[in-house]
Amino acid sequence: MITKSIPSLFTIGNLFLGVIAIISVFNEKPEMAAMMVIIAMLLDGVDGRVARALNAQSEFGKELDSLSDVISFGVAPAFIMYVVAFQELNPAVAWIVTALFPICGALRLARFNVVAGTPGYFIGLPIPAAGGVVCTLALFYQDIPVSVLLISTLVLSYLMVSNIKYPNFKKVGIPRGAVWAVPLIVAVVVVLGIYLPEHLSKIIFIPLVLYALYGLKKNVDRRLAKTRKRGKTRHSGEEPKHSEHSA
């Protein structure tokens, strides 16, 4: 019974850190808030793997994970961005963009739970990655124009509900014998996050942005390939007509 509950403890930890992130940013600690979201991402990444390693998967765990993700990677990052960057904007614009991000995240999670995806891929940008980008991007609010932060938040919201394919690394599992090391790894990251919240968050920002841009680039490449293919099809279809006319 205790073994079956271990994955849910990681998920609850994820939810707890999301709430702490919201409290931290309203206490004027955006770096700490962003770090809480990053650590929540780590817990979210291991709870499913621990469940599979312990053969403890359940529908309860799946639903709890989705509900936790909405708070930790939807609501918390949106509030972080709002508090540090959007409060000087027109209130209606700031509220709508702030609300739109967790709404799109919830829609993405709902689709993920009921629609079978493509093996090896996520359909749409996963909400932990989107939330990670938003909360770490917010740390650059003094160096990046607010308009860029606003557009970036809207783009990330769209990417979550889009049909763009993103690589799925869930098959990279944790051996049952190595489950004991997970709490140790989490503890090390927590210590680093406490002592280096700003630097660590900004470093993690880089791979998260590259992941988000990767899917966007692949989608553009795929659309360009389809456009070229249609162009070639039209061109080849016109040649017989031209030869008949000449005859």
C-alpha positions in Angstrom: 0.0 0.0 0.0 2.8 2.4 0.9 4.7 1.6 -2.3 1.6 2.4 -4.3 1.4 5.8 -2.6 5.0 6.9 -3.4 4.3 8.4 -6.9 1.4 10.4 -5.5 3.7 11.9 -2.9 5.9 13.3 -5.6 2.8 14.7 -7.4 1.6 16.3 -4.2 5.1 17.8 -3.7 4.7 19.2 -7.2 1.4 20.8 -6.2 2.8 22.1 -2.9 5.7 23.8 -4.7 3.3 25.4 -7.2 1.4 27.0 -4.3 4.7 28.1 -2.7 5.7 29.7 -6.0 2.5 31.8 -6.0 3.1 32.9 -2.4 6.7 33.7 -3.1 6.1 36.0 -6.1 3.5 37.9 -4.2 6.1 38.4 -1.4 8.4 39.9 -4.0 10.6 36.9 -4.5 10.3 36.1 -8.2 13.6 34.2 -8.4 12.5 31.9 -5.6 9.1 31.5 -7.2 10.7 30.5 -10.5 12.9 28.0 -8.7 9.9 26.4 -7.0 8.4 25.8 -10.5 11.6 24.3 -11.7 11.8 21.9 -8.8 8.1 21.1 -9.4 9.1 20.2 -13.0 11.6 17.7 -11.6 9.0 16.1 -9.4 6.5 16.0 -12.3 9.2 14.3 -14.4 9.9 11.6 -11.9 6.4 10.7 -10.5 5.3 8.8 -13.6 8.7 7.1 -13.9 8.6 6.1 -10.3 5.0 4.8 -10.8 6.1 2.6 -13.7 9.2 1.4 -11.9 7.1 0.3 -8.9 4.2 -0.8 -11.1 2.0 1.6 -9.3 0.2 3.4 -12.2 -3.4 4.4 -11.5 -6.2 6.6 -12.9 -6.2 8.4 -9.6 -2.5 9.3 -10.0 -3.1 10.4 -13.6 -5.9 12.8 -12.6 -4.0 14.1 -9.6 -1.0 14.8 -11.8 -3.1 16.8 -14.3 -4.7 18.9 -11.5 -1.3 19.6 -9.9 0.2 20.6 -13.3 -2.5 23.2 -13.9 -1.5 25.0 -10.6 2.3 24.5 -10.8 2.8 25.1 -14.5 -0.2 27.1 -15.5 -1.4 29.3 -12.7 2.0 29.8 -10.9 4.0 30.9 -14.0 1.2 33.1 -15.2 1.1 34.9 -11.8 4.9 35.2 -11.8 4.8 36.9 -15.2 1.9 39.1 -14.2 3.5 40.3 -11.0 6.9 41.2 -12.4 6.0 42.4 -15.9 2.3 42.9 -16.6 1.0 45.1 -13.8 1.9 48.3 -15.7 -0.1 47.3 -18.8 -3.7 48.0 -19.5 -5.6 45.9 -16.8 -7.9 44.2 -19.3 -4.9 43.1 -21.5 -2.9 42.0 -18.5 -5.7 40.0 -17.0 -6.7 38.3 -20.3 -3.2 37.2 -21.2 -2.5 36.1 -17.6 -5.7 34.0 -17.6 -5.3 32.7 -21.1 -2.0 30.9 -20.2 -3.5 28.5 -17.5 -6.7 28.1 -19.6 -4.7 26.8 -22.6 -2.7 24.6 -20.2 -5.9 23.1 -18.8 -7.2 22.5 -22.3 -3.9 20.8 -23.3 -4.0 18.5 -20.3 -7.7 17.6 -20.9 -6.8 16.7 -24.5 -3.8 14.7 -23.3 -6.0 12.7 -20.9 -8.7 11.7 -23.5 -7.0 11.7 -26.9 -4.5 9.0 -27.9 -1.2 10.7 -29.0 1.4 9.8 -31.5 4.0 7.2 -30.1 7.2 9.0 -29.1 5.6 12.5 -29.3 3.5 14.9 -27.4 0.8 16.8 -29.3 1.3 20.4 -28.3 3.9 21.9 -26.1 3.7 20.1 -22.6 2.5 22.4 -19.9 5.6 21.9 -17.7 7.9 23.1 -20.5 5.6 26.0 -21.3 5.4 27.0 -17.6 9.1 26.6 -17.1 9.8 29.0 -20.0 7.3 31.6 -18.8 8.5 31.6 -15.2 12.2 31.8 -16.1 11.6 34.3 -18.9 9.9 36.5 -16.4 13.3 36.8 -14.6 14.6 38.8 -17.6 11.9 41.4 -17.2 14.4 44.2 -16.7 16.2 43.4 -19.9 13.4 42.4 -22.2 10.6 44.8 -23.3 7.2 44.0 -21.8 5.7 43.7 -25.3 8.1 40.8 -26.0 7.1 39.1 -22.8 3.5 39.6 -23.6 3.8 38.1 -27.1 6.0 35.2 -25.8 3.3 34.3 -23.3 0.6 34.3 -26.0 2.8 32.2 -28.3 3.5 29.7 -25.6 -0.3 29.5 -24.8 -0.9 28.8 -28.5 1.8 26.1 -28.7 0.2 24.2 -25.8 -3.1 23.8 -27.7 -1.6 23.4 -31.1 -1.1 20.2 -33.0 2.7 20.6 -33.2 4.6 17.4 -32.2 7.2 17.6 -29.5 9.6 14.7 -28.6 8.4 12.6 -25.7 11.1 11.4 -23.3 8.8 9.4 -21.1 10.3 6.1 -22.3 13.5 7.0 -20.5 12.5 5.2 -17.3 14.0 4.7 -13.8 15.2 1.2 -12.9 13.4 -0.2 -9.9 16.7 -0.5 -8.0 17.4 3.2 -8.6 14.2 4.6 -7.2 15.9 5.2 -3.8 18.2 7.8 -5.5 15.3 10.0 -6.7 14.7 11.7 -3.3 18.5 12.4 -3.1 18.5 14.0 -6.5 15.5 16.1 -5.6 17.2 17.2 -2.3 20.4 18.3 -4.2 18.3 20.3 -6.6 16.4 21.9 -3.8 19.6 22.9 -2.0 21.0 24.4 -5.2 17.7 26.2 -5.8 17.7 27.8 -2.3 21.3 29.0 -2.6 21.4 29.8 -6.4 17.7 30.5 -7.3 18.4 33.2 -9.9 21.4 31.7 -11.7 20.0 28.2 -11.8 16.6 29.3 -13.1 18.2 31.3 -15.9 20.5 28.4 -16.9 17.5 26.1 -17.1 15.7 28.7 -19.3 18.0 27.9 -22.2 17.1 24.2 -22.8 13.4 24.9 -22.2 13.4 27.6 -24.9 15.3 25.3 -27.3 12.7 22.6 -26.7 9.8 25.0 -27.4 11.5 26.3 -30.5 12.4 22.8 -31.8 8.8 21.8 -32.2 7.9 25.2 -33.8 10.8 24.8 -36.3 9.8 21.2 -37.1 6.2 22.4 -37.8 7.4 25.2 -40.1 9.7 22.7 -41.9 6.8 20.3 -42.4 4.5 23.0 -43.7 7.1 24.2 -46.1 7.7 20.7 -47.4 3.9 20.3 -47.9 3.8 23.6 -49.8 6.7 22.5 -52.1 5.0 19.1 -52.7 1.7 20.8 -53.7 3.7 23.1 -56.0 5.4 20.2 -57.7 2.0 18.4 -58.0 0.4 21.4 -59.7 3.4 21.8 -62.0 3.5 18.2 -63.0 -0.3 18.3 -63.6 0.0 21.3 -65.9 2.5 19.6 -68.2 0.1 17.1 -69.8 -2.4 19.9 -70.6 0.4 22.0 -72.2 1.4 19.0 -74.4 -2.2 18.3 -75.5 -2.6 21.9 -76.5 0.6 21.8 -78.5 -0.5 18.7 -80.3 
